[in-house]
Amino acid sequence: MIRYYSEDCDLPGIDQDIITDWINRVAVSHGKKAGEINYIFCSDTRILEVNNQYLHHDYYTDIITFDYSEQAKISGDIYIGIETVESNAGMLGLSFESELNRVIIHGVLHLCGFKDKTPETEKIMHQKEEEALKIHI
């Protein structure tokens, strides 16, 4: 079950049924099945609190993924900093919706086992994001 929540901000105007279907299709394309996934859309203030509390990082980010997956069933809590997504969209010359979709699927790809801590894994993650975005259209 995939759920969408907001903390300290408005829930973005996404079509949850379409996004949920897309997430399920991306998971299946990587040999996984979506279990319980919670998207928590939040303010920069809230994502900074989460970053400090759980990761001991003192900076803003667009996404934090807590992975509770077991074998082929992906599950987790995915925090998305709406203000940072909006700022990044502006800097990249993209629409907010486009950047939000990239971040939404980025979290799913983490749950599928993809990392982005090195230049090599970051490149693979970007490729997987692009592939996933193409099947969303």
Secondary structure by P-SEA (a helix, b strand, c coil): cbbbbbccccccccaaaaaaaaaaaaaaaacbbbcbbbbbbbcaaaaaaaaaacccccccccccccccccccbbbbbbbbcaaaaaaaaaaacccaaaaaaaaaaaaaaaaaccccccaaaaaaaaaaaaaaaaaac
